[in-house]
């Protein structure tokens, strides 16, 4: 896959996950990115694979008041632009705020705590502690070196 994209485009791969990105300064950059998408589709077809357009998203990360906005297409389907995308378990927002990611992990941790509280009422505290460390804490710790301290 990496040999089928232009030098100005980056491709990050992990297991069955891929992220293609490029800095867009003008319409030529947009055309190059669409060309790279087309070349990846050709690559996938040659390996008897396919990309699922409903799982593919685009995100514009910019501070510009009037960003260069262009639709990108896979298999004659326009990709959906999203304000937040998840990559390897981390929520990345188009304004590079960590708030969506932190809100998600806090909600998930609270949900797990509620589960422990509802279902482990009459068991010893030591078992509740084990439940916390195995069910709640991993969600709070996952990739925290990336986003914490997020206010700095």
Steps between C-alpha positions, in 0.01 A plus 500: 500500500760762594662480157175607332477853640663828403804634689296784658243263648547299820357158575492351849419129532417289802354149461190554282485875565635762261514878516585705191571869544654799331539871561261677263616843388319523167277315256797315352564342842134394512527343155818317607327361808205377292748346254667317790161370614435375146839329491429329833168375363687357199751339737220343705330363190825345378523318836130403482416728790269797535465809715165555669404865429260507796797440732717764332480859622670828430599763751615852433741623768536873454478838668409672175175696486451384141662157465550334165218248505474226242302177493703181475355193334549124534302258281281788373400581857585836659679458830338652805678789674509461880601734784642211709658173387631207701843364410641209700265578790575872521243761397656773290297816439527738207602782738751271675314526832524204738154569645313241285752231590502584871119518514480157335739333742340667805156377386637150441670494842183624672301230323741232624489646853120487489517137395729420795277691743180329379633146474760471776307639797552224754851385427823584685669833429811320372295346215354842417856635485600224257192576291594869488859427395394254233184668362535876557864596530613367158257740328643795693861403431480405131726738302499760779860604419359630171225724641596568864560776602264622231479858635874563462 
